[in-house]
Amino acid sequence: MVGRNVRLVLAIAPLFLLQGCVASMVSNVVTAPVKIVSKTADVLTTSQSESDEKRGRDMRKREEKVGKLSRQLKKAQKRCSDGDRDACEKADDIRERIEDERGGG
């Protein structure tokens, strides 16, 4: 009789001991799809601040390029006024590029 009770206790004991592990595993399985969808949404969407930062970087790069082109234009105009016909054509080309960078063309 005692042996039978001991076997019963030994058979039931692992169920109580593993109860937390099973619950944890079930919880992970249930929440995994939600976590995956949430992570995917975070990756695929851009926050407003990230969008603003990107727009600011693009504007700065464009202004740097316009500044560089403006310096080139000034040099080409000087050479053009000194009689260099190629420099006059180059100045016209640079003016168009500046206009394109500023969004006017």
N, C-alpha and C positions, 0 to 999 in steps of 0.2 A: 504494500500500500504506500509506504514511504517512497519507494523507488519510482512509483508511478507519479506521485506528486512532484518529485524532483524533476522528472522528465518533462512534465507539464510546464513547470516554472522555466526550465531551460529552453523550452520551445517558444514560450511567450516572451521571455526577457529580450531577445533580439528585436522583436517588434517595437517594444518601448524604447530601446536604445537607438534604433534606426529611424524612429518617428521624425526627429528633427531633420535628418538628412533627406528623407523622402519629401517632407514638406518644403524644404529648401529647393530641392530639385524641381518639384512641381511648380513652385513659385518662379524659378528661373525659366522654365519652359513656357509658362503662361505670359511672363512679362517680356520675353525675348523679342517677339514680333513688334511690340510697342516700342521697345528701345531701338530696334532696327529702323522702323519708320521714322522715329523722331530724329535719329542721327542722319538719315538720308535727307530729311527735310532741312536740317541745319546745313548740310553740305550744299544742297541745291539752291537754297535761298540766300540772298545777300541782304544783310541788314542795312538800314538807312545810313548809319554812320560809315559802314564799309563803302557803300555806294558814293557817299559824299567825299570820302578820302580818295577814292579812285578818280572821281571827277576833278578834285583839287590837284592831284598828281598830273593828270592829263593836261589841265590848264597851265600848270607851271612848266611842263615840258614844251607845250606849244609856245608859251611866252619866251622861253629860253631860245627856241628855234627862231622866233621872230626877231629877237634881239641880235642873234648871230647874223641873220639875213640882213638886218638893218645896217649892221657894221660893214658887211660886204657891199651893200648898196652904196653906202657913203664913199667907200674906196673907189667903186666902179664909177660913180658920178664924178669924182675928182679927176680920174683918168679920162673920162669922157669929155669933161670941160677942157682938158689939156689937148684934146684933138684925137683921142684913141677911139676909132669907130667901133672896134670890137668891144670896148668897155661900155659903149653906149648900148649895144645890143644886150650885153650881160646885165646892165642896169635894168633894162626893160624886163628881162627874164626874172631877175630877182624881185622886182616889184610884183609880178604875177604870183610868184611863190609866196610872198608875204601876204598878198590878198587871199590866196588859197588857205594859208595857215590861219588866218583870221576868220575864215568862214565866209568870205565874200564872193567866192567863185566856185 
